[in-house]
Amino acid sequence: MSKGANGLVERLARGERVLVAEGYIFELERRGYLRAGAFVPEVILEHPDVVKGLYEEFVHAGSDVVVALQYYAHREKLRLVGREGDLERLNMEALGLARQVATATGTLMAGNLCNTTVYQRDDPTALEKTRKIFEEQLEWAVKQGADYIVAETFSEVGEALLALDVIKSHGNGKRVFPVDLPAVACSRTDIAEFAREAQELGVQYLGLCCGNASHYMRVLAEECGRKPPASRFSPNMKEHFIWGDGTRSSTYYTQGLREAILGASNE
């Protein structure tokens, strides 16, 4: 699961920085294609064009990797919504679309494992169930040509290590949640600060997950010295009719608006 000289490990070994966009679940919920609660990505089968479009959108915004939407697409989650029979078809579609976009854009494609919601560290039955969930999703990722696997969002290190073990052994062949998250989401300035701090620490692999959107990914890319296609539309407040330099539009009523917002003393 590599792309030869341009695989993930090879890029990191050369000292390159790899940017990764994710956060499909929340973004698709915000767009009205996914139900908050179970957060099962049924949209993969019902609106595959929307999923493919979001893959393309994140690459457009600067991502080096197309992470397949396998998050919460595992057996336990689909069982909860009565769609366990669609498990393989849903995963293969998510991976296939990701592979298409990655090939077309020259980016990497990653499979994705996540928390299973059934893991219990001292329960052998739960541990075996967790392992099987990882194994089947990983098997499909391998079939669809994933370049590597992202395993994420584990609250217990034991589940993370179990995912890692499955990736190592099969990689070459085989809670109540809040919905008002935008109120506490990072701002573009927060993302820019994160990118700068990460670079100062020497971090090479930077990504955004839950809560991500294309404008955040563009900020991350630009702070890392990239100019993705989406940079054509990066903010330029000099052109704003209120906050601009005043040379491009009439000040007939904008002066009053500025004073109302900032106060006359700030003029």
Order of alpha helices (4+ residues) and beta strands (2+ residues): alpha-beta-alpha-alpha-alpha-beta-alpha-alpha-beta-alpha-beta-alpha-alpha-beta-alpha-alpha
